[in-house]
């Protein structure tokens, strides 16, 4: 019957809208939790590390910085080489 079809459709629509609202609520709760965790992490300083751990971390950071510098230098060198090659090519074409 038509009434049964319409009521079923209405029920499905209500169900869908309720499901979306529940999803949204769940997402909001997750976001709230994540934000509170992040806030706590930001406001809690790194003091619990022992001097030894702090020294190790400093050494790691220093090594990382040196590594970054080395990579940048490599990239610069490669770019210079490519550019000089390009210059040679353009001179050859003339």
C-alpha positions in Angstrom: 0.0 0.0 0.0 1.0 3.6 -0.6 0.8 4.6 3.1 3.2 1.8 4.0 5.7 2.9 1.3 5.6 6.5 2.5 5.9 5.7 6.1 8.8 3.5 5.4 10.5 6.2 3.4 9.8 8.7 6.2 11.3 6.3 8.7 14.4 5.8 6.5 14.9 9.6 6.2 14.6 10.0 10.0 17.0 7.2 10.5 19.5 8.7 8.1 19.3 12.2 9.7 19.7 10.7 13.2 22.7 8.7 11.9 24.3 11.9 10.6 23.6 13.7 13.8 25.2 10.9 15.8 28.2 10.9 13.4 28.6 14.6 13.9 28.4 14.3 17.7 31.0 11.6 17.7 33.3 13.6 15.5 32.9 16.6 17.8 33.7 14.4 20.9 36.8 13.0 19.2 37.9 16.5 18.2 37.3 17.8 21.8 39.4 14.9 23.2 42.2 15.4 20.7 42.3 19.2 21.4 42.4 18.7 25.1 45.2 16.2 24.8 47.1 18.7 22.6 46.5 21.5 25.0 47.8 19.4 27.9 50.8 18.4 25.8 51.6 22.0 24.9 51.2 23.3 28.5 53.3 20.6 30.1 56.9 21.5 29.5 59.7 19.0 28.8 61.1 19.1 32.3 60.6 15.5 33.3 63.7 14.5 31.2 66.8 13.8 33.1 70.0 15.8 32.2 71.3 12.7 30.4 68.1 12.4 28.3 68.3 16.2 27.6 71.9 15.8 26.5 71.0 12.9 24.2 68.1 14.9 22.7 70.3 17.9 22.1 72.9 15.7 20.4 70.1 14.2 18.2 68.8 17.6 17.2 72.3 18.8 16.4 72.9 15.7 14.2 69.6 16.3 12.5 70.5 19.9 11.8 73.9 18.9 10.4 72.1 16.3 8.2 69.7 19.0 6.9 72.5 21.3 6.2 74.4 18.5 4.3 71.3 17.7 2.2 70.7 21.4 1.4 74.3 21.7 0.3 73.9 18.6 -1.9 70.8 20.1 -3.5 72.5 23.4 -4.1 75.5 21.7 -5.7 73.2 19.6 -8.0 71.3 22.8 -9.0 74.6 24.6 -9.7 75.8 21.7 -11.9 72.5 21.5 -13.8 72.5 25.3 -14.3 76.1 25.2 -15.6 75.2 22.3 -17.9 72.2 24.3 -19.2 74.4 27.4 -19.8 76.9 25.2 -21.7 74.0 23.8 -23.8 72.6 27.3 -24.6 76.1 28.5 -25.6 76.5 25.5 -27.9 73.2 26.3 -29.6 74.3 29.9 -30.4 
